[in-house]
Amino acid sequence: MKVLQTCWFNNPKKLDAGWLSTKFHLMSWALSALSIQKHYPNIELVTDNLGKEILIDKLQLPYSSVSLVQENFKPLFPSLWVLRKLYSYSIQIKPFIHIDGDAYLFKPFGQEFLNARLVAQNYEYNHPYYVRGFEEVMNTCVHIPNYLKKDYQGRLSAVNAGIMGGFDTIFFKRLYQEVTLFLENNQDHLEQLDPFCFNIFLEQFWFKKLADESQIPISYQMSQEIGYPFNYGLDRFWDLPNSCDYIHVMNYKQNPTICEQMAQRLYIESPELYERVVKVANELESTKVSMYVAGEGFSTFYRSALIAKELGFVFSEEETLSDLVAKLPESPQNNVLKDVVQYETEKSQFINNLPPIEVYATYRKQQSLKVNTVLAKSIEEVLSTPITFGEHVTLIESEWMWAEKNEFAGQDKTVDYLLNLQQEAYYYQVVLFCYPVSATIKEQLSDTITILIIDAMQQVEHKQMLVQTVVENVASEIYSLNQSRSIEELSATILDKVRYLLYQGVLTF
């Protein structure tokens, strides 16, 4: 079975391809190719000249063959990037599996999957981009194949194309031809369609509808059907190395935590390849991060400045702000200002005490290898291992919520800190640590389980405790307050959180 990947670079001056940076983009390609090659040595890259120069000549990724057909391929419409993938599928003459460059394979596929006529990552339905894409096409385009109009089982079904392929290569030729004909017949209407939804419609929705029309069964890499609201569960790097078959980043390319954990996994898998990617990315970007930056690109005291301005205070320097707060009389709103200044003062002190980024990055690499080695052992061995707080980690406690974007707590970039002026005091705990690749300070708002784990460890001397003791203590405390979940279920959830904190560097062995 040949494994296939498609890479192209539309703009040689912009190589991030939707990732946080070029560095993360190239790390993703490196991890993807490396993870696949460990199971399937016959892996082909379909790319253009620049793709070959970067991925093959510079990064030396482990592809067995390279095709440059993307160099001369000109999509009918530049915004329809998916046509490049469809074209790659269509030119195959032997059975293949195509895997996206943001997908990583940690265990081989089953034989039944490899022998299937058509394969895809998973079945999914009623996702908003299918609903919108379907409605826009039906309301805007004129020449539409009848089989696209059929709605089976009362829902809009499709597949996820993180993985796609099979031995029916004729099907993919037909898919490309019918999509191309549709675009030619409706070209006067295409500018009215949302490009993001339309790209997904043309690949993932159309693939499923054509397979249904042709009565061809599809074999899926994931057994579960993903509906809306959806949770793929394919971003859990902390389940590695033993409890994870496959990861697909998808729409998490701008997620700092996922980017850093992907980079961490690349280093664990191949330190040499990791360092080569860093070197090449730095050369391509002509930049190198050499200092810590506060999250979101603002100065450390930007929240204090925001609250002070709202309360009518004027200042020019951080020292002036500290002096101002020290003299403020007690009042509900002034207490909010004092709280945020104290929060950001502690963060500033944390940044000032950090070692140079090169030193910290080396420390985190060593810890990553250590954590991965321990978590590769049996569950009994993991539970009997003592854990402690990682170096260069600190806690900030506050009475109002000041944490920056927390991608796993439902927050986004439009956090409204002014709402704190209308809130009563409460208890919040934030864990501060550093992301070594981007050299950013992470403010991780603690959930209840994290708070209890940290509290349990702070109760013992040297703040060191066996994993099993942490799990048992926290599970017992939660169960004493709420018996809706069994001790076994709670223990599994707590152990999962411990693994997450270990991979973040908040805890260590």
N, C-alpha and C positions, 0 to 999 in steps of 0.2 A: 504494500500500500504506500503510495506516494503522499506525503504531506506537503501542502502548498501554502505559501504566504504571499500577499501582495503589498508592495510598498511603493509609494511615489511621493515626489516632492514638488508641489505646485509652485512654491516660491522659495528659491534658494536663500533668500534673506530672512525667511521666517520658518524656522525648522522645529518649532515646538509642537505643531500639529494639534493644538488644543490642549496640550499638557501645561502644567505650571511653568515648565521651562524646557529648553532643548535637551538639557541633561536628563530629565525624567523621561522624555520621549525616547531618547536613545537607550536609556536603561531598560525601558519596557521592551524594545525590540531585542535587546541582548538577552533578557530573561526569558522572553517568549521562545526565541530560537534555541537557546540553551536547554530549556526545560523539555521542548519537543524532541530535540536531537538525542537526548538521553534514552528515549524510548523508540524513536523512529529515525534512523540515520539517513534515510532517503528523503531529505527535505529540500524543496526547491523554492527559491525566491524569484518572484515575478516582479520586476522593478523597472526603473529608468536609469539613465546614466549616473545621475547624482545619487540615487539610491544605492547603486553598486559601489560608487566611490566611497560612500559613508559606511554602509553596512558591511561590505565585503573588504574593500581595500584598506580602510582605516580601522574599523572595529574588528575585522577578521571573524565575523560570526560564522557559526559552524553549518553553513548550507552546503549541500552536496552538489548543487547545480544552480545556475543563475540564468534567467531569461530576461532579455532587455526589451520585450515587446511593448512595455508601457511607454517607452521613449517616443515611439511614433504613433501611439494610440491617441486620438483626439476625440474626447467625448462630444456628443452632439451639443450638450449644454454644460459649460464649465462648472456650474454650481452642482451638477449631479455627479458627485464623486463616486457614488455607488456603481456607476457604469464601469468604472475601472475594475471593480471586483467581479461584476457580472461578465465582463470580457475575459478576465482570467479564468473563470469557470468554463466559459464557452469554448476555449481553445484546447481544453484537455482531451486527450484521446484514450487515456487509461484511467482506471479508478483512482480517486483522489479524495483527500479530506483537506479542506481549506480552514486554517485557523488564523484568527485576527492577531495583529501585533500587540494587542493589549490583553491577550489571553495566554495563560500559562498552564502547562500540562504536567502534573506531578505523578500520575499513574497512567499506564497504558490503557487504551480502549479495550472493551471486551470483544471477543471474536465475532459475536453476532452483530455488533455495531459495525465492525470493519467489513462485514460481508453484505451489509444492507444496500438496497437499491438507491435509497436517498437517506441522508442523515442531516441532522441539525442539532444545535445545542439543546433547545427545549421548545416545547409547545407553549404558546402564550396567547392571551385573548383580552380584548376590551381595554387595552392600554390607551391612554389619551392620544398618543401620536398616531395610533391606527384609526381611532375614531375621527380625529381631525383630518388626517390624510384621506380617509375614505370619503368623508363628506365633501371635502374640497374637490376631489377628483370627480365625484358624481355630479356635483353642482356646477362644475366649471368646464370639464372636458366634454367632447362631443362623441368621439369615436372610442368606445369602451367595449372590450370583449365581454360577452354575456356572462362568462363564468366568474368575472370579477364582481359582478353585481349580486351574486348569491351570498346570502348570510346563513351559514349553517348553525343549527342549534341555538339560534337567537343571540349569537355573539360574534364579534369580529375576531376571527382566529388568525394566527400567524405563527412564525417561528422566529427564534433568535439565531442570527447568523454568525455568532462568535465562532461556531463550528458549522460547516456546511460542506456537503459533498456526497459521495456515493459512487457506485459503479455504473449508474445510468448516465453516461456522458452526453447521450443524445438529448436527454431532458434539459440539460443546461444550455445546449445550443438553441433549443426551442425557446427557452426562457429568455435568453438574450435577444433572439430575433423578434419575439413578440413584444418585449419591452421597447426595443428600438422602433418597431413599426408604430406602436402606440405613441411614442414621442414625436415621430415624424408627422403623424396624422393630427396631433393636437398641439403642435408647436406654437400656434398663435395664442394659446390659453395658458401656457406653462408658467409664465411670469407671475400669474395671479396665485400660484400655489406656494405654500410655506416650504422652503427648500429642505429643512430638517425632516419634517413629517413625510415629504414626498420621497426623499431618498430611502427612508425606511419602508415606505409603502412599496416602492419598486423592487426591493429585494425580499424583505421578510414576509410581507403580506402576499405579494405576487407569487412567490415560491410556493406558499401553502395552497393558494387557490389553484395554481396550475397543477400541483400534485393531486389535489382533490379531483379536479376535472379529469385528470389522466388516470385516476384510480390507482395511484402509486402510493403505497404505504411509506411512512417516514419513521426512521428509527432515531430516538433522541438520546443524547448523552446524559441528560437529566430526566429522571422519571416523573418528577412533579410537574403539574401544569401551573403556570404562573399567570394569575389574573390580576385585576386591579382592585385595591391597591396592592402593589407587588413587592415582594422581597425575595430576591434571587439567592441571597446568602453566599454570593460568589466573591466577596471582598475580604474574607476572613483569613488574612495571612497568619494570624496567631493560632490557627488550627494546624499549621505545619509544625513538624514535618510528617506526622503520622496520620492525621485525621482530615486530610484534604486531598481530593483528586484533581481539582481544577479550579482556577480562579480566572474571572473575566472582569476587568476593571470597568468597562463600559463608560457610563457617564460620571465616573469618579475621577476623571483625569485632572480636575481642578481641586480635588480634595487633598489637602496637605498631608493628612494622616495616611491615606492610601498611597500617595506618592512616596512618602518616606519609607513605608513598610515594604513597598515594591523594591525600592533601592536597597533596603536592608536585606531582602531575600536574595537579590542578585549578588551582594557581597558574600552571603553565606554560601551560595552555590558556587561562586567562582570569584575569589578576591582579585585574581589577575584580570579577569574580564571587567570587573567593576572599575578597577583603576584605569584600564584602557579607555573605558567609556568616559570617565571623568576627564581624562587628558584630551580626548578628541572633542568633547563638548566644550571644554574651556577654549580650545583652539578655534572652534567654529563660532563661538559667541564672543571671542576676544575679551572675555571677562572672567574673573575669578572671585568668588565670595571670600572675603577675608575679615568680615566683622559681623557681629550679631545685629539683627534688625528687629525692632519691635513688630509684632504681628500687624497685618493689614497696612504696613508701610507708614504708620503715623509715629510721631514722637511718643515716648513712654507715657507722658502726662496728658495725653489728648482728652481722656475722659474727665480728668479734673478740670481742665480748661473749659470743657463743654458745660459742666455743672456750674462752675464759678461764673461763667458768662451768663447763664440762665438766671442766676441769683443776683446779677447786677454788679459783680466784683470785677475789677480790672487789674491786671498784673502783666508784667513783661518778662519775668524770669521765673524759673522753677523755685528758686530760693524765696522769691517774693511770695509765691503761692504758699509755701510752707509757713512763712512768717505770718501770713494772713490767717491761715487756718488756726494757728496756735492762739490767736487773739479772739477768735470768734466766740460769741456767747452761745450758751446752749439753746438750741431750738431744733425742731424736727428737720427742717430743710438744711440748716447748718450741719447737723449730724450726718446727713447724707454726703455733704461736701467733705467733711472730715474723714468719712469712711473711704471715699474714693481716693483721696490724697494719700491716706495710709496704705491703701491697696497698691497704688502705683509707685509709692515710695519703696515698698517691699520688693516690687518687681524690679525697680531700678537697681536696688542693692543686689538682687540676685544676678542681674546681668553683669554688674561691675565685678562680681566675685567669680564669674566663669573664667575658665582658662582660655587661652587662644583657641580659635575654632579648630585649627589643625590638631591640637592636643586633645580636645574634646572628641573630635571625629574618630581619632585613633582609639580612644577609650571605648566609644560606642561600638566600633567594629569588633573589638575584642569581646565585649559583653554580648554582642549579638551571636557570635560563634559559641560562646559558653552557654547562653540560654538555649540555643538550638540543640546543642549536644545533650543537655539535660532533658529537654522536652522530647527528645527522640527515644528516651528510655521507656520502660514499662510504667504504667500508671502508679504501681506500687512504689517504684523507685522515685518517681516525681513527688509523690505525696510525702515521702520520707526525707526530702531534701529541705534544708533550711533556706529561707529567703529573707532578704533585708531590703532597705531602701537603696536605690541606686545613688551613685555619687551625682552631685550637681542637680539635685531635685529638691524642691522646697514646696511647702504648703502656705497658702494665704487664706486666712479666714476673714470673712467680712459679714456685715449685716445687710448688705444689698448686693445684687448680682451685677458684677462688673466684667465677667469673663468675656473674652473676644469670641469670635465665631467658633462654635463647637459643632462640627459637622455631624456628630452622632447624638446630638441632643435637640435636633429640630431647629437650631438657630441658623440664621443666614447673615449676610453682610449688612443688613439694615437693622441691626440691633439698636433699639431706641433706649439709650441710657437715661434719657430725661424722664422716662416713666418711673424711675426709682424715686423721683421727688414726690410721687403720688402713692408710693408703697410703704407699708409698715416694715419695720426691721424684722429680719429673719436670720437664718444661719445658712451661709454658703461656704463651701470649701473648694478651692481651686488648686490643682497641682501644676506647678511650673517646671518645665524641663525644656530641653533644646532639641530641635530637629537638625541633625548634623549636615545633611546634604544642602538644604536651603539656608542653614544657619539662622533660623528663625526661632523665637521663643514661643513655645506652645503653652497656652492657658487652657488646661483641661478641667472643665467644671465637673466636680465629682458627683456621681449619682449615689443613691443610698448605699448600695453594696460596696462601692469604692470607699465611702466614708467609714463604713463599718470595718472593712479590711484594714485601713490605715489606723483606725482607732484601736483595733485589736493588737496590732503590732506595736503601737506606742505604749501599750500597757506593760510590756516586758523589757527587761534590761537589754541594752544594746540594740533594741528594736529588731530582733532576729527571732524567727519562729518557723517551725516546720510547716510546709504547705498544708499537710493534713490537719494540723492544729488550727491554722487560720480558717480553713474550710469548716471544720467542726464548730469552732467558736462562733463564727458569723452565722452559720446555718441554724445553730441552736438559738441565737439571739433573735433572728427573724422569725423562727417558728414559734417562739414563746409569745410573740406579738400577733401572729397571724398563722393559723393552721390550714390555710386554703391550699398550700402546696406541701408535699411530703418533704421530709428531711433529705431524701435521695435526690429529688428534683432540685431543691435549693442547693445542695452540695455541688451538683453538676453546673448550675448557673454560676456559683461562686468560683469554682475552679476555672471556668471559662473566663471570668473576669481577671483572675490571677494571671492566666496565660496572656491576656491582652496587656495587662500592666507590665508584665515581664518583657514582652516584645517592644513596648514603648520605652523601656528603660527606667520606668518609674520604680519597679522592683527589680531585684537581681538575685542570683544565686551566690 
